[in-house]
Amino acid sequence: MHIHHLNCGCMCPLGGALFDGFSRSLTAQLVCHCLLVETNQGLVLIDTGFGLQDVTSPYQRLSPFFIHVNGIRFNRKDTAIAQVEQLGFSARDVRHIVLTHLDFDHAGGLEDFPEATVHVMQPEMEAVRDRHGFITRQRYRPQQWDEVRQWRHYTASGEPWFGFEAVRQLEGLPPEILFIPLAGHTKGHAGIAIQTSNGWLLHAGDAYFYRHEMDAQYRCTPGLRAYQTLMEVNRAMRLYNQNRLRELVRDRHDVTLFCSHDAVELNDLQNAKTTTGTYV
């Protein structure tokens, strides 16, 4: 199994270090951390970031509110399909897409891979069918996935994973890839756990936004703390799952945890070198 850490979208909200903790300019640097996993069953994409149609027609596909609040930068080279092709593959090689959730910055590239089966938690599908309220209507953009033909929906079942509920044996996928339900940011939000020869990777999606939220002494920038509050659908559940993730990091040194939007985490994992080539 070979895993590529990709940035499939750049967001530069006003606020600089008040968001990302390091920028010296007026704008921050947030990423859309996705994974491309080479398996014996073909390529598996974990989240998609923004897609080609988002880049070419952003105001037809996305909410103007979030385009401006997040300072989204649209560039074809940042799309998952462009990076898949740069690695020497084609859209047809991506057989499966596993989503942490269906927010606009995670599912925009679905239609760039028309032959892929899309895997998502059932509560997330229920949430997108019940799009009430301003934030819900802006975050979920059905035009990003209305051409998807093959869906697979899941509910938590099976043997737990380090004390977390888990969904094992995803249809058509190797057993090393699991859903880990982490509701709170959205109703059906989930992390994606991948077992490698060097331990586990856990893509926590938007269960947290800032690297130091997972420290024993919690720290988060004001901008990202406010944004998480804006986007949460269940505050108690979101904070509960964040605390469980902190405990996981404390107790399990064989689990590498990362979220979707922290540029420092992405850079560290892209630069990591192992003898088995787990990270690229």
QUIMO-V17209 format. One record per backbone hydrogen bond with DSSP energy under -0.5 kcal/mol. NH is the residue of the N-H (numbers start at 1). CO is the residue of the C=O. Records with the same first field share a line. If there is no record, write none. Layout:
NH=CO ; CO
This chain:
2=38
3=278
4=36
6=4 ; 34
8=6 ; 32
10=73
11=30
12=71
15=26
16=13 ; 26
17=23
18=15
19=16
20=16
21=17
28=13
30=11 ; 28
31=261
32=9
33=31 ; 260
34=6 ; 32
35=46
36=4
37=35 ; 44
38=2 ; 36
39=37 ; 42
42=39
43=93
44=37
45=96
46=35
47=45 ; 98
48=106
49=106
50=8
55=51
56=52
57=53
60=57
61=57
62=58
67=63
68=64
69=65
70=66
72=67
73=10
74=72
75=73
78=75
79=76
80=48 ; 50
83=79
84=80
85=81
86=82
87=83
88=85
89=84
93=90
94=90 ; 91
95=43 ; 93
96=43
97=117
98=45
99=97 ; 119
104=139
106=103
107=103
108=49 ; 104
109=49
110=107
111=144
112=109
113=110
116=113
117=95
118=150
119=97 ; 117
120=152
122=154
124=121
125=121
126=122
127=123
128=124
129=125
130=126 ; 127
132=130
137=133
138=134
139=135
140=136
141=139
142=140
144=141
145=142
146=142
148=145
151=149
152=118
154=120
157=166
161=164
162=160
164=161
167=179
168=157 ; 166
170=177
173=170
177=174
178=176 ; 193
179=167
180=191
182=189
184=186
185=182
189=186
190=100
191=180
192=203
193=178 ; 191
194=201
195=176
196=194 ; 199
199=196
200=254
201=194
202=256
203=192
204=202 ; 258
207=204
213=210
214=211
215=212
218=216
219=212
223=18
224=18
225=221
226=222
227=223
228=224
229=225
230=226
231=227
232=228
233=184
234=184
238=234
239=235
240=236
241=237
242=238
243=239
244=240
245=241
246=242
247=243
248=244
249=245
250=246
251=247
252=248
253=251
255=252
256=200
257=255
258=202
260=205
263=29 ; 261
266=262
267=263
268=264
269=265
270=266
271=267
272=268
277=274
280=3
